Amino acid sequence: MRTAIARMLSPRSVAVIGASADPKKTSGRPVAYLHKHGFSGRILPVNPKVDRVGDLPCYADVASLPEVPDVAVVLLGAERAHVAVKELAARGCPAAIVLASGYTETGEDGARRQRQLVEAAGPMRLLGPNTIGLVNLTDGIVLSPSGALEMDAFPVGHIGVVSQSGGILGSLLSRAAARGIGLSKLIATSNEADLELADFIDHLADDPATQVIALYVETVRNPARFRAACLKAARAGKPVVAFKIGRSEAGAQAAVSHTGAMAGADRMYDALFRQVGVIRAQSFSDLLDVPAALVTGRRLRGPRVAVLTSTGGAGTLVSDDLGVAGFETPPPDAATAEALRALQSGSEAVLDRNPIDVTLAGLRPDLLRGAITTLLASPSYDALVVIVGSSSLAMPELMASAIQDCLPGSDKPVLAYVSPHAPAIGALLTRRGVPAFAAAESCTAALAGMLRARGFTAPGSDAVASPVTASIEDLPRGSLDEAQAKQCFARFGVPCAAERVVATPVEAEAAAQALGGRVVLKILSAQITHKSDVGGVAVGQTAESIGARLLQMAGDVEARTGVQPTRFLVQQMVGGGTELILGLHRDALGTAVLLGMGGVTAELFQDTTLRLLPRDGDTLGALSRTDALSMAQELKTWPLLNGFRGRPKADVDALVDAIVAFSAMAARLGDRLVEAEINPLFVLPEGDGVRAADGVLVLA
């Protein structure tokens, strides 16, 4: 039995509620476009004011329809749409597309109307409201009034598009058509009163006509379902590329810890996308450029790129941009260079460097074929970018055919950079299986996307490990002081520096004597979390100096904050390690663990990475050791942990244990945990473990 989504995307019959007999009106376009683009099913217009819409009989109301449609396009305004939706649901219609605006995007009154719409639908599935509809190019079905459908034909391909913006759907459709990029399905989910991004990702993962999924994302309303759908697509071998708008963190609210200040919502999206294998488009143009390369199905096995050019400047432009992004453009190996020289005699050939300048290639297709074949066969290169110069303007078919002829001999990626402004040549190449780009940056973005796709392996299942069973019933509420926070960390397996809580100079001297060597003196306060800022930390103290230093610290802190500290912490000094920050951040996307460079410069350098905890329903799970290790390796400061310039290697195994233990604490505490941070977490030399030297913990 076909699902409601399948019937919506590939209906045998379509009802158009509120259809106009005038094809120039917005309400007249859906019927007109269905005819224009060859829909072969039954079209059932509904409008009590007219008898016919074109050659079709028009029905007075939903009850008068001669059959139950597979899908209905509702063109009525927000004040009447719910009535039609209720009538459709009563007839047993499986799905409806509601185009009207005036719902949650307009405020509380609109939200009330949207709830009314959902209630009216009952079990019927809804796309929208406030949507432009959908386009199924695979089967020639257009359920939309978008003006982009005025075009007579579109290239049909294997890229599915799901957009939370209706206007962007038309933009992508027209841009893709102009560039020769073939699409399969386009769906605008918009307000997502019912069906959302995840529903269509899940469906397209099973769609044989779709090989790559492109997303225009405003927000992910259901992170767990989004995660599951993206992992399903990854397991099906279908890359997902997403362009997420709203990247500014200007509106992020600083929390009580450094972590809250650094982990903005956009960073959380980065983490979510990374964990489920979504390739993030860095610009709107990337949302077509990257899928255009991925849909070829060619495999990029490494970062080495050959740039074949007949125009030096354009070749340098491409190779320079590749180099900035970390790709390599090595010169040809001796055997490859010799094979290239055999193709071209005379002094025109420049074959001992990369870009590889074969000057006459643009005028001699046989020479171009030979050079491409040689470079694709070379063990020195993982991909090829062909520069299409101005000479191609006179013979675009010859150029395109020459490149296309070489494709069957290799599965390495072949891209084209069209140097002159020649959109028609770019579209021709793309239709021939050679993704063509008008900007060097687009070539780089496409290859970077292919490299990302190669590097992700979806887990066999998205099961969530059970959190540890440490007791939490006796934990206090509110903002804990540092000693209480570290006691909680230690309970879950995070090692902490040895310390004593004191109240007087005499007690401080005794604690320093017991701990031995030099110690750290700190104020102990649940209210003051950034102690260094108010003079509440003194390092390198001894039993002889600490009593007087305690009295001075008490006076300094009171002068700066108006709070007189009454309790202090005497802590063993930890040295010889790398200072990291280990923290927690929670927002609408979920709960994440943050790892980064720590100490007082944590906010300055912002060398951090995030991982969202896995979730199964209401159950959070801990991070795996693989996740924890990859977090450490993603830091710019990873070399400091891995023996940079003769530095002793850090105890990475102990760091991994601490990250997993911290995440297990977050999973166990769940919604009780408001904020948690260890800064610094000292990672000592290999074999010496880690030590939490400071901590913040806030419990609901």
C-alpha positions as CSV (number, residue, x, y, z in Angstrom):
1,M,0.0,0.0,0.0
2,R,1.4,3.4,-1.0
3,T,2.0,5.8,1.9
4,A,0.4,9.2,2.1
5,I,3.7,10.9,1.2
6,A,4.1,8.6,-1.9
7,R,0.6,9.4,-3.0
8,M,1.3,13.1,-2.5
9,L,4.4,13.0,-4.6
10,S,3.1,10.7,-7.3
11,P,-0.7,11.1,-7.3
12,R,-3.0,9.5,-9.8
13,S,-5.6,12.1,-9.1
14,V,-5.4,15.7,-7.9
15,A,-8.1,17.9,-6.5
16,V,-7.5,21.7,-6.7
17,I,-9.6,23.4,-4.1
18,G,-10.4,27.1,-5.1
19,A,-9.2,26.6,-8.7
20,S,-9.7,29.7,-10.9
21,A,-10.7,29.4,-14.5
22,D,-8.2,32.2,-15.3
23,P,-4.8,30.6,-15.8
24,K,-3.1,33.9,-15.3
25,K,-4.2,34.1,-11.6
26,T,-2.2,32.4,-8.9
27,S,-5.3,30.2,-8.2
28,G,-5.5,29.3,-11.9
29,R,-1.8,28.2,-12.2
30,P,-1.9,24.8,-10.6
31,V,-4.3,23.3,-13.1
32,A,-2.6,25.1,-16.0
33,Y,0.8,23.9,-14.9
34,L,-0.4,20.3,-14.5
35,H,-1.6,20.4,-18.1
36,K,1.6,22.3,-19.3
37,H,4.0,19.7,-17.8
38,G,2.1,16.6,-18.9
39,F,0.3,15.3,-15.9
40,S,-1.5,12.2,-17.1
41,G,-3.8,11.6,-14.1
42,R,-7.2,13.0,-13.3
43,I,-7.5,16.7,-12.3
44,L,-10.5,17.6,-10.2
45,P,-11.1,21.4,-9.8
46,V,-13.3,22.6,-7.0
47,N,-15.0,26.1,-7.1
48,P,-18.7,26.8,-6.6
49,K,-18.6,29.9,-8.8
50,V,-17.6,28.2,-12.1
51,D,-18.8,25.2,-14.1
52,R,-15.6,24.5,-15.9
53,V,-11.9,25.2,-15.7
54,G,-10.6,24.9,-19.2
55,D,-11.8,21.6,-20.6
56,L,-12.4,20.2,-17.1
57,P,-15.7,20.0,-15.3
58,C,-15.5,22.0,-12.0
59,Y,-17.2,20.7,-8.8
60,A,-19.1,22.9,-6.4
61,D,-17.5,21.4,-3.2
62,V,-15.4,18.5,-1.9
63,A,-18.5,16.4,-1.3
64,S,-19.4,16.6,-5.0
65,L,-16.1,15.1,-6.2
66,P,-16.6,11.8,-8.1
67,E,-13.7,10.1,-6.4
68,V,-11.4,10.5,-3.4
69,P,-8.2,12.2,-4.8
70,D,-4.7,11.1,-3.9
71,V,-3.8,14.7,-3.0
72,A,-5.6,18.0,-2.8
73,V,-4.0,21.4,-3.4
74,V,-5.9,23.9,-1.2
75,L,-5.8,27.5,-2.6
76,L,-8.2,29.1,-0.1
77,G,-7.1,31.7,2.4
78,A,-6.3,31.0,6.0
79,E,-9.8,31.9,7.2
80,R,-11.4,29.1,5.0
81,A,-8.6,26.5,4.4
82,H,-9.4,24.5,7.5
83,V,-13.0,24.0,6.3
84,A,-11.8,22.4,3.0
85,V,-9.2,20.4,4.9
86,K,-11.9,19.0,7.2
87,E,-14.1,18.0,4.2
88,L,-11.2,16.4,2.5
89,A,-10.3,14.4,5.6
90,A,-13.9,13.3,5.9
91,R,-13.8,12.0,2.3
92,G,-10.7,9.9,3.2
93,C,-8.2,12.0,1.2
94,P,-4.7,10.9,2.3
95,A,-2.8,14.2,1.9
96,A,-3.4,17.9,1.3
97,I,-1.1,20.8,0.3
98,V,-2.1,24.1,2.0
99,L,-0.6,27.2,0.3
100,A,-2.2,29.9,2.4
101,S,-0.1,32.2,4.6
102,G,-1.3,33.7,7.9
103,Y,-0.4,31.0,10.4
104,T,2.4,30.7,12.9
105,E,4.6,33.0,11.0
106,T,2.2,35.9,11.9
107,G,2.0,35.5,15.7
108,E,-0.4,34.0,18.2
109,D,-3.6,34.4,16.1
110,G,-1.9,32.6,13.2
111,A,-0.7,29.9,15.6
112,R,-4.3,29.4,16.7
113,R,-5.3,29.0,13.0
114,Q,-2.6,26.5,12.4
115,R,-3.7,24.4,15.4
116,Q,-7.2,24.6,14.0
117,L,-5.9,23.4,10.6
118,V,-4.1,20.4,12.1
119,E,-7.2,19.4,14.1
120,A,-9.3,19.6,10.9
121,A,-6.9,17.3,9.1
122,G,-7.2,14.5,11.6
123,P,-5.2,11.5,10.2
124,M,-4.8,13.3,6.8
125,R,-1.2,14.4,6.2
126,L,-0.5,18.1,5.5
127,L,2.2,19.8,3.6
128,G,2.5,23.5,4.7
129,P,0.8,25.7,5.3
130,N,2.5,28.8,3.8
131,T,4.1,26.5,1.2
132,I,4.6,26.9,-2.6
133,G,3.9,23.2,-2.9
134,L,6.0,20.5,-4.6
135,V,7.4,19.5,-8.0
136,N,8.1,15.9,-9.0
137,L,10.2,16.2,-12.1
138,T,10.8,12.4,-12.3
139,D,7.1,11.8,-13.1
140,G,6.1,15.2,-14.5
141,I,3.9,16.2,-11.6
142,V,3.8,19.8,-10.5
143,L,1.6,20.8,-7.6
144,S,2.6,24.4,-7.2
145,P,1.7,27.9,-8.5
146,S,5.4,28.9,-8.6
147,G,6.2,31.2,-11.5
148,A,9.4,29.1,-12.1
149,L,7.1,26.6,-13.7
150,E,6.4,29.0,-16.7
151,M,9.5,27.3,-18.2
152,D,8.6,24.7,-20.8
153,A,11.0,22.0,-19.6
154,F,13.4,21.2,-16.9
155,P,16.4,18.8,-16.9
156,V,15.3,15.7,-15.0
157,G,18.0,14.1,-12.8
158,H,18.7,12.6,-9.4
159,I,19.0,15.4,-6.9
160,G,16.1,15.8,-4.5
161,V,15.5,19.1,-2.9
162,V,13.7,19.8,0.4
163,S,13.3,23.5,1.4
164,Q,11.8,25.2,4.4
165,S,11.3,28.3,2.2
166,G,8.8,28.3,-0.6
167,G,10.5,31.0,-2.6
168,I,13.8,29.2,-2.5
169,L,12.2,26.2,-4.2
170,G,11.5,28.2,-7.3
171,S,15.0,29.8,-7.1
172,L,16.7,26.4,-7.0
173,L,14.5,25.0,-9.8
174,S,15.2,27.8,-12.2
175,R,18.9,28.0,-11.3
176,A,19.3,24.3,-11.7
177,A,17.5,24.3,-15.1
178,A,19.8,27.2,-16.3
179,R,22.9,25.2,-15.4
180,G,21.8,21.8,-16.8
181,I,21.6,20.3,-13.3
182,G,18.9,17.6,-13.2
183,L,16.6,17.4,-10.2
184,S,14.2,14.7,-9.2
185,K,11.8,16.0,-6.5
186,L,11.4,19.5,-4.9
187,I,9.3,20.0,-1.8
188,A,8.7,23.2,0.2
189,T,7.8,22.2,3.8
190,S,7.5,25.8,5.1
191,N,5.5,26.0,8.4
192,E,5.7,22.2,8.9
193,A,2.4,22.0,10.8
194,D,2.6,18.2,10.0
195,L,5.1,16.9,7.5
196,E,8.6,18.2,8.0
197,L,12.2,17.9,6.7
198,A,12.8,14.6,8.3
199,D,9.7,13.0,6.7
200,F,10.9,13.9,3.2
201,I,14.5,13.0,3.8
202,D,13.3,9.6,5.0
203,H,11.1,9.2,1.9
204,L,13.8,10.3,-0.6
205,A,16.3,7.8,1.0
206,D,14.0,5.1,-0.4
207,D,13.3,6.9,-3.7
208,P,15.1,5.1,-6.6
209,A,15.1,8.3,-8.7
210,T,17.0,10.3,-6.0
211,Q,20.8,9.8,-5.4
212,V,21.6,13.1,-3.5
213,I,19.4,15.1,-1.2
214,A,19.8,18.9,-0.9
215,L,18.3,20.8,2.0
216,Y,17.5,24.5,2.6
217,V,17.2,24.7,6.4
218,E,15.8,27.4,8.6
219,T,15.4,25.3,11.7
220,V,15.3,21.6,12.7
221,R,12.1,21.2,14.7
222,N,12.6,17.5,15.6
223,P,16.4,16.7,15.9
224,A,15.9,13.0,16.8
225,R,13.8,12.4,13.6
226,F,16.2,14.5,11.5
227,R,19.1,12.5,12.9
228,A,17.4,9.2,12.1
229,A,16.4,10.2,8.6
230,C,19.9,11.5,7.7
231,L,21.5,8.4,8.9
232,K,19.1,6.3,6.9
233,A,20.1,8.3,3.8
234,A,23.8,7.8,4.6
235,R,23.2,4.0,4.9
236,A,21.5,4.1,1.6
237,G,24.5,5.7,0.1
238,K,22.7,9.0,-0.6
239,P,24.7,12.1,0.5
240,V,22.8,14.9,2.2
241,V,23.9,18.5,1.6
242,A,22.4,21.3,3.7
243,F,22.5,25.1,3.5
244,K,21.6,26.4,7.0
245,I,20.6,30.1,7.2
246,G,20.9,32.1,10.5
247,R,24.6,31.6,11.1
248,S,25.1,34.8,13.1
249,E,25.7,34.3,16.8
250,A,24.9,37.9,17.6
251,G,21.8,36.9,19.4
252,A,23.3,34.1,21.5
253,Q,22.9,34.5,25.2
254,A,25.9,34.0,27.4
255,A,25.4,31.5,30.1
256,V,27.1,31.3,33.5
257,S,30.1,29.4,32.1
258,H,32.6,29.9,29.3
259,T,30.9,27.1,27.4
260,G,27.6,28.9,27.2
261,A,29.4,31.9,25.7
262,M,31.1,29.8,23.0
263,A,28.5,27.2,22.0
264,G,26.1,29.2,19.9
265,A,23.2,27.6,18.1
266,D,25.1,27.5,14.8
267,R,27.9,25.5,16.3
268,M,25.3,23.0,17.4
269,Y,24.1,22.7,13.9
270,D,27.7,22.1,12.8
271,A,27.9,19.3,15.4
272,L,24.6,17.7,14.4
273,F,25.4,17.8,10.7
274,R,28.9,16.3,11.3
275,Q,27.5,13.5,13.4
276,V,24.9,12.4,10.8
277,G,27.1,12.8,7.8
278,V,25.4,16.0,6.4
279,I,27.7,18.0,4.2
280,R,27.2,21.7,5.1
281,A,27.0,24.1,2.2
282,Q,28.9,27.2,3.1
283,S,27.1,29.4,0.6
284,F,23.8,29.3,-1.2
285,S,25.6,28.5,-4.5
286,D,27.2,25.4,-2.8
287,L,23.7,24.0,-2.4
288,L,23.7,23.2,-6.1
289,D,27.4,23.0,-6.8
290,V,28.1,20.2,-4.3
291,P,25.2,18.0,-5.2
292,A,26.0,18.5,-8.9
293,A,29.4,16.9,-8.2
294,L,28.2,14.2,-5.9
295,V,25.4,13.0,-8.2
296,T,28.0,11.8,-10.7
297,G,28.7,9.0,-8.3
298,R,32.4,9.3,-8.8
299,R,34.7,8.7,-5.8
300,L,37.3,11.1,-4.5
301,R,39.9,9.0,-2.7
302,G,42.3,11.8,-1.7
303,P,43.2,15.5,-2.0
304,R,45.5,15.4,-5.0
305,V,44.1,17.3,-8.0
306,A,45.4,17.7,-11.5
307,V,44.5,21.0,-13.2
308,L,44.5,20.7,-17.0
309,T,44.5,24.1,-18.8
310,S,45.0,25.7,-22.1
311,T,44.9,29.2,-20.5
312,G,47.5,29.8,-17.8
313,G,45.7,32.4,-15.7
314,A,42.5,30.4,-15.2
315,G,44.6,27.3,-14.2
316,T,46.5,29.3,-11.6
317,L,43.2,30.7,-10.2
318,V,41.8,27.2,-9.7
319,S,45.0,25.7,-8.3
320,D,45.4,28.6,-5.9
321,D,41.9,28.3,-4.5
322,L,42.4,24.5,-4.1
323,G,45.6,25.1,-2.2
324,V,44.0,27.5,0.2
325,A,41.4,24.8,1.0
326,G,44.1,22.2,1.7
327,F,44.1,20.3,-1.6
328,E,47.3,19.3,-3.2
329,T,48.3,20.1,-6.8
330,P,51.5,18.1,-7.3
331,P,53.5,18.1,-10.6
332,P,53.1,15.0,-12.8
333,D,55.2,12.1,-11.9
334,A,57.9,11.1,-14.5
335,A,55.9,8.5,-16.3
336,T,52.8,10.8,-16.5
337,A,54.9,13.7,-17.8
338,E,56.5,11.5,-20.4
339,A,53.1,10.2,-21.6
340,L,51.8,13.8,-21.9
341,R,54.9,14.9,-23.9
342,A,54.3,12.1,-26.3
343,L,50.9,13.7,-27.1
344,Q,52.3,17.1,-28.1
345,S,55.5,18.0,-29.9
346,G,57.1,21.5,-30.1
347,S,57.7,24.1,-27.4
348,E,54.1,24.7,-26.4
349,A,53.8,22.0,-23.8
350,V,54.5,22.9,-20.1
351,L,54.3,19.5,-18.5
352,D,56.6,19.5,-15.5
353,R,54.3,21.4,-13.2
354,N,50.6,21.6,-12.2
355,P,48.5,23.3,-13.6
356,I,49.4,21.3,-16.7
357,D,49.3,23.7,-19.6
358,V,48.6,22.0,-22.9
359,T,48.2,25.1,-25.0
360,L,46.5,23.7,-28.1
361,A,44.1,21.3,-26.3
362,G,41.2,23.7,-26.8
363,L,41.6,23.5,-30.5
364,R,42.5,19.8,-30.8
365,P,39.9,17.5,-29.2
366,D,42.2,14.5,-29.8
367,L,44.9,16.1,-27.8
368,L,42.5,17.0,-25.0
369,R,41.2,13.4,-24.9
370,G,44.8,12.0,-24.7
371,A,45.7,14.4,-21.9
372,I,42.6,13.7,-19.9
373,T,43.0,9.9,-20.3
374,T,46.6,10.1,-19.2
375,L,45.9,12.2,-16.1
376,L,43.0,10.0,-15.0
377,A,45.2,7.0,-15.3
378,S,48.0,8.6,-13.3
379,P,48.6,7.3,-9.8
380,S,49.6,10.9,-8.8
381,Y,46.0,12.3,-9.0
382,D,42.7,11.7,-7.3
383,A,40.7,14.1,-9.4
384,L,40.9,16.3,-12.5
385,V,39.7,19.9,-13.1
386,V,39.6,20.8,-16.8
387,I,39.8,24.5,-17.6
388,V,37.5,25.3,-20.5
389,G,38.9,28.4,-22.2
390,S,37.6,30.9,-24.7
391,S,38.5,28.6,-27.6
392,S,35.6,26.4,-26.6
393,L,33.2,29.2,-27.6
394,A,33.6,28.3,-31.2
395,M,33.2,24.5,-30.7
396,P,31.3,23.8,-27.5
397,E,30.0,20.4,-28.7
398,L,33.5,19.2,-29.6
399,M,34.9,20.2,-26.3
400,A,32.1,18.6,-24.3
401,S,32.3,15.4,-26.3
402,A,36.0,15.2,-25.9
403,I,35.8,15.3,-22.1
404,Q,32.7,13.1,-22.0
405,D,34.4,10.4,-24.1
406,C,37.1,10.0,-21.4
407,L,34.7,9.4,-18.5
408,P,34.0,5.6,-18.8
409,G,37.7,4.8,-18.4
410,S,37.9,6.0,-14.8
411,D,35.7,6.6,-11.7
412,K,37.8,9.6,-10.6
413,P,36.0,13.0,-10.4
414,V,36.2,15.2,-13.5
415,L,35.1,18.8,-13.1
416,A,35.2,21.7,-15.5
417,Y,35.9,25.4,-14.8
418,V,34.5,27.5,-17.6
419,S,36.7,30.5,-17.8
420,P,34.7,32.8,-20.2
421,H,31.2,33.8,-19.3
422,A,29.5,31.1,-21.2
423,P,26.5,29.7,-19.2
424,A,25.4,27.6,-22.2
425,I,28.7,25.7,-22.3
426,G,28.6,25.1,-18.6
427,A,25.0,23.7,-18.9
428,L,26.1,21.5,-21.9
429,L,29.0,20.0,-19.9
430,T,26.9,19.4,-16.9
431,R,24.2,17.6,-18.9
432,R,27.0,15.4,-20.4
433,G,28.1,14.3,-16.9
434,V,30.9,16.8,-16.3
435,P,29.9,19.2,-13.5
436,A,30.8,22.7,-14.7
437,F,31.4,25.8,-12.6
438,A,31.8,29.5,-13.3
439,A,33.9,30.2,-10.2
440,A,37.1,28.6,-9.0
441,E,35.7,28.6,-5.5
442,S,32.8,26.4,-6.7
443,C,35.3,23.8,-8.0
444,T,36.9,23.7,-4.6
445,A,33.6,23.5,-2.7
446,A,32.4,20.6,-4.9
447,L,35.6,18.6,-4.3
448,A,35.5,19.4,-0.6
449,G,32.0,18.0,-0.5
450,M,33.1,14.9,-2.2
451,L,35.9,14.5,0.2
452,R,33.5,14.9,3.2
453,A,31.1,12.3,1.7
454,R,34.0,9.8,1.4
455,G,35.0,10.3,5.0
456,F,31.7,9.5,6.7
457,T,30.5,6.0,7.6
458,A,27.1,5.7,9.1
459,P,26.8,3.5,12.2
460,G,25.0,0.3,11.7
461,S,22.2,1.5,14.0
462,D,21.4,4.6,16.0
463,A,21.0,2.8,19.3
464,V,21.6,4.8,22.5
465,A,23.8,3.3,25.2
466,S,22.2,3.3,28.7
467,P,23.7,6.0,30.9
468,V,25.7,5.0,33.9
469,T,23.7,4.3,37.1
470,A,25.6,6.5,39.6
471,S,23.4,7.8,42.4
472,I,22.2,11.4,42.0
473,E,19.4,11.6,44.6
474,D,21.7,13.3,47.2
475,L,23.0,16.0,44.9
476,P,22.0,19.6,45.9
477,R,20.1,22.0,43.7
478,G,21.1,25.3,42.1
479,S,24.6,26.5,41.5
480,L,27.1,24.3,43.2
481,D,30.4,25.6,44.5
482,E,33.6,24.3,43.0
483,A,34.2,21.6,45.6
484,Q,30.7,20.2,45.2
485,A,31.0,20.3,41.4
486,K,34.2,18.4,41.4
487,Q,32.8,15.8,43.8
488,C,30.0,15.2,41.3
489,F,32.5,14.9,38.4
490,A,34.6,12.4,40.4
491,R,31.4,10.4,41.2
492,F,31.1,9.8,37.5
493,G,34.8,9.0,36.9
494,V,36.5,12.3,36.1
495,P,39.7,12.5,38.1
496,C,40.1,15.7,40.1
497,A,43.1,17.5,41.7
498,A,43.5,16.8,45.5
499,E,42.1,19.7,47.6
500,R,40.8,20.8,51.0
501,V,38.0,23.2,52.0
502,V,39.1,25.8,54.6
503,A,37.7,28.8,56.4
504,T,40.6,30.4,58.3
505,P,44.3,31.1,57.7
506,V,45.2,28.4,60.2
507,E,43.1,25.8,58.3
508,A,44.7,26.9,55.1
509,E,48.2,26.5,56.5
510,A,47.4,23.0,57.6
511,A,45.8,22.0,54.3
512,A,48.9,23.3,52.4
513,Q,51.1,21.3,54.7
514,A,49.1,18.1,54.1
515,L,49.0,18.5,50.3
516,G,52.7,19.3,50.2
517,G,54.7,21.5,47.8
518,R,53.1,24.5,46.3
519,V,49.3,24.9,46.2
520,V,46.6,27.0,44.7
521,L,44.3,29.1,46.9
522,K,40.8,30.0,45.7
523,I,37.6,31.5,47.0
524,L,34.8,28.9,47.3
525,S,31.6,30.4,46.1
526,A,28.5,29.2,44.2
527,Q,27.8,32.8,43.1
528,I,31.2,33.8,41.7
529,T,32.1,31.4,38.9
530,H,34.9,33.4,37.3
531,K,37.2,33.7,40.3
532,S,40.2,34.9,38.4
533,D,38.4,38.0,37.3
534,V,37.8,39.2,40.9
535,G,41.2,38.3,42.4
536,G,39.9,35.0,43.8
537,V,42.8,32.8,42.7
538,A,46.4,32.7,43.9
539,V,48.8,30.1,42.6
540,G,52.2,28.9,43.9
541,Q,51.4,29.3,47.6
542,T,53.2,27.5,50.4
543,A,52.3,26.7,54.0
544,E,54.2,29.7,55.0
545,S,52.6,32.2,52.6
546,I,49.0,31.0,52.3
547,G,47.6,32.4,55.6
548,A,48.4,36.0,54.8
549,R,47.4,35.5,51.2
550,L,44.0,34.3,52.3
551,L,43.3,37.4,54.3
552,Q,44.4,39.6,51.4
553,M,42.3,37.7,49.0
554,A,39.2,38.1,51.2
555,G,39.6,41.8,51.2
556,D,40.3,42.1,47.4
557,V,37.2,40.0,46.5
558,E,34.9,42.0,48.9
559,A,36.2,45.3,47.4
560,R,35.5,44.1,43.9
561,T,32.2,42.3,44.4
562,G,30.7,43.4,47.6
563,V,30.6,39.8,48.7
564,Q,32.8,38.7,51.7
565,P,34.1,35.2,51.1
566,T,34.0,32.9,54.1
567,R,35.2,29.6,52.6
568,F,38.3,28.8,50.5
569,L,39.8,26.0,48.6
570,V,43.4,24.8,49.0
571,Q,44.3,22.7,45.9
572,Q,47.3,20.7,44.8
573,M,49.1,22.5,42.0
574,V,48.9,20.6,38.7
575,G,51.6,21.3,36.2
576,G,53.3,19.9,33.1
577,G,50.1,19.3,31.2
578,T,47.9,20.7,28.5
579,E,44.9,22.8,29.7
580,L,41.6,21.9,28.0
581,I,38.0,22.9,28.6
582,L,35.3,20.3,28.9
583,G,31.8,21.6,29.1
584,L,28.1,21.1,28.3
585,H,25.7,23.1,26.2
586,R,22.0,22.6,25.7
587,D,19.6,24.2,23.3
588,A,16.7,23.3,21.1
589,L,18.8,20.8,19.1
590,G,19.8,18.8,22.2
591,T,22.6,18.3,24.7
592,A,26.2,18.6,23.6
593,V,29.6,18.1,25.1
594,L,32.2,20.8,24.2
595,L,35.9,20.2,24.2
596,G,38.5,22.9,23.5
597,M,41.7,24.8,24.5
598,G,41.2,25.7,28.1
599,G,42.5,28.0,30.8
600,V,42.0,31.8,30.9
601,T,42.4,32.0,27.1
602,A,39.5,29.7,26.4
603,E,37.2,32.4,25.1
604,L,40.0,34.2,23.3
605,F,41.1,31.4,21.0
606,Q,37.8,29.5,20.8
607,D,39.5,26.3,19.6
608,T,36.5,24.1,20.3
609,T,34.5,21.2,19.0
610,L,31.0,19.9,19.9
611,R,29.2,16.5,20.0
612,L,25.5,16.0,20.6
613,L,24.6,13.2,22.9
614,P,22.6,10.5,21.2
615,R,18.9,10.3,22.2
616,D,16.3,7.6,22.0
617,G,13.0,9.1,22.9
618,D,13.5,10.6,26.3
619,T,16.7,8.7,27.0
620,L,20.1,10.3,26.5
621,G,23.2,8.2,26.0
622,A,26.9,8.8,26.5
623,L,29.4,9.5,23.8
624,S,31.5,6.6,22.5
625,R,35.2,6.5,22.9
626,T,35.4,6.9,19.1
627,D,33.5,10.1,19.3
628,A,35.6,11.4,22.2
629,L,38.9,10.7,20.4
630,S,37.7,12.3,17.2
631,M,36.8,15.4,19.2
632,A,40.3,15.7,20.5
633,Q,41.8,15.2,17.0
634,E,39.6,18.0,15.6
635,L,41.2,20.7,17.7
636,K,43.7,23.0,16.2
637,T,45.7,22.3,19.4
638,W,45.6,18.5,18.9
639,P,49.4,18.5,18.0
640,L,50.1,19.7,21.6
641,L,48.5,16.5,22.8
642,N,50.3,14.4,20.2
643,G,53.9,15.2,20.8
644,F,54.3,18.5,18.9
645,R,58.0,19.3,18.3
646,G,59.4,16.9,20.8
647,R,56.8,17.7,23.5
648,P,55.9,14.6,25.6
649,K,52.8,12.9,24.3
650,A,49.7,13.6,26.5
651,D,47.6,10.9,28.1
652,V,45.0,10.8,25.4
653,D,43.5,7.6,26.6
654,A,42.8,9.2,30.0
655,L,41.4,12.3,28.2
656,V,39.0,10.0,26.2
657,D,37.9,8.3,29.4
658,A,37.2,11.7,31.0
659,I,35.1,12.9,28.0
660,V,33.1,9.7,28.0
661,A,32.6,10.0,31.8
662,F,31.5,13.6,31.6
663,S,29.0,12.8,28.8
664,A,27.7,9.9,31.0
665,M,27.1,12.3,33.8
666,A,25.2,14.6,31.4
667,A,23.1,11.7,30.2
668,R,22.4,10.5,33.7
669,L,21.4,13.9,35.1
670,G,19.3,14.7,32.0
671,D,17.1,17.8,32.4
672,R,18.4,18.3,35.9
673,L,21.7,19.5,34.5
674,V,21.6,23.2,33.5
675,E,25.3,24.0,33.2
676,A,28.5,22.0,33.6
677,E,32.1,22.9,32.9
678,I,35.6,21.8,33.8
679,N,38.2,24.5,33.0
680,P,41.0,23.8,33.1
681,L,41.1,20.0,32.6
682,F,44.9,19.2,32.8
683,V,45.9,16.4,30.4
684,L,49.2,15.2,31.8
685,P,52.0,13.3,30.0
686,E,51.2,9.8,28.8
687,G,50.6,7.5,31.8
688,D,49.9,10.3,34.3
689,G,46.1,10.7,33.5
690,V,44.1,13.9,33.7
691,R,43.0,16.2,36.5
692,A,40.0,18.5,36.8
693,A,41.4,21.7,38.4
694,D,38.2,23.8,38.4
695,G,34.6,23.2,37.8
696,V,31.1,24.8,37.4
697,L,27.9,22.8,37.9
698,V,24.3,24.1,38.0
699,L,21.5,21.7,38.8
700,A,17.8,22.4,38.4
